[in-house]
Amino acid sequence: MIKAGDIIECEIEKLVHEGKGLSRIDNFVIFVKNAVPKDIVKVKISKVNKHYGEASVIKILKESPYRKKPECHLFNACGACHLQYIDYDYLLKCKKNIVEETLSMPVRDVIKSPEVIKYRCKTQYPVSETKNSKRIVAGYYREKSHKITNIKYCTAQSDIVNDIIDYIRANWKLGAYVEKTRKGLLRHIIIKQSSSTNEILVILVLNSDKKTETKDFFKLLTENFNDIKGCLVNYNSKNTNRILGDKTELVLGQDYYTEILENKTYKIGAESFFQVNPKCAVNIFNEVKKNIEPDSTVLDCYGGVGAIGVWVSDLASCVTLIEENENAIQFAEENYKNNGVKNYKIIKGDVKKELSGEYDYAIIDPPRKGCDKEFLEKLVQTSKNIIYVSCNPSTLKRDIDILRNYDFEVQYVQPIDMFPYTYHIECVCILKKI
């Protein structure tokens, strides 16, 4: 009987949810962190329950042929890039298998990211300070903790973003937030960068409700980095895990940056959602577009700044975007106009309340939690074709099961690797009413 604290040898069969390796000892499943399929390892059992155990590697007895050296020297201390120790092409096969097992159906081969390092165009670092020296630290949290790894160089983002964060860390003199005491000013550094124009926005999240003088600091920052086009402050003094507060103030420059993907141009605001890996987002947009017949009516739910709606607009007879965020709607309006799109309509409001009419295609791109049942029950009344862009196979599976109750069948699922060397995977799922 395996128990916590035991040290055992095992061989890793495959990769499963959250990138853990799966092994079996006498048909008892053990999930092993930092393991690669075909590794033979010595592990220490950390947790055991009725159905499975959890373990961590203490020694690799025989390396898998798919194991490689991580790109980042902070790999073990940072909770961001979970799987840098696995060969990239093999990892795509593992991700495909995870999606197939989650959805209980065959899926297409994963479309790889055009870039596997320096692909991130949005960075959100929590910030704190050391207890005695008051030295600023900024970086990602360690896995499953709120302890910050002070990251001087991240392989997932551009060199200039690393340099900007390092400058802020070295030159910010107004103190940083300490979660335990809830005191200190600088709470998060957010940097958004265009993959095409290199334009950059810098947003500092401050633990305050009152206007704070930051203009002189931002002037110095922009003098050192010419690609910074806008500097903003967001105020968030609430005891919450939310990064942004309700108020954002433009301090210097402009409140947007410009992204150009193929022949489409997007203005994206400081608070606007846009894909973190824009070059890979093109793969998603094109996968959506190739499933839309010419001269069709298209409903773009959770439309945001109009990223997908603009992309398919030259094929559709009309695109209707539904979005409740006022800031996103303003940018969506500009993006449609700047791309010469005239066949569009924007509806402001909660998509569940505003959903009505009939469309040839409905595009949905919900957050990780997926769609709620009430929304899907309304959606099936509006369209006979649903294109579901998912960032979470588990909630996609749940929502597919709901849609099947209304006679929708999956035509195919196309996984796309938006986040290289992590366990995350995007999917474009094409559903049609039978």
BELBELTA-V644084 format. One record per run of one state. SS is the DSSP state (H for helix, E for strand, - for the rest). FROM is the first residue (numbers start at 1). TO is the last residue. Records with the same first field share a line. If there is no record, write none. Layout:
BEGIN
SS->FROM-TO / FROM-TO
END
This chain:
BEGIN
-->1-6 / 12-13 / 16-16 / 20-20 / 26-27 / 34-39 / 49-51 / 63-66 / 68-85 / 87-87 / 104-110 / 112-119 / 121-121 / 130-135 / 140-140 / 142-147 / 149-156 / 158-158 / 172-175 / 177-177 / 179-182 / 184-185 / 194-199 / 207-214 / 225-227 / 236-246 / 254-255 / 262-263 / 270-277 / 290-296 / 301-306 / 313-317 / 324-325 / 339-343 / 349-350 / 355-358 / 360-360 / 365-372 / 380-382 / 384-384 / 391-392 / 405-407 / 417-425 / 434-434
E->7-11 / 14-15 / 21-25 / 28-33 / 40-48 / 52-62 / 67-67 / 86-86 / 111-111 / 120-120 / 122-129 / 136-139 / 141-141 / 148-148 / 157-157 / 176-176 / 178-178 / 183-183 / 186-193 / 200-206 / 228-235 / 247-253 / 256-261 / 264-269 / 297-300 / 318-323 / 344-348 / 359-359 / 361-364 / 383-383 / 385-390 / 408-416 / 426-433
H->17-19 / 88-103 / 159-171 / 215-224 / 278-289 / 307-312 / 326-338 / 351-354 / 373-379 / 393-404
END
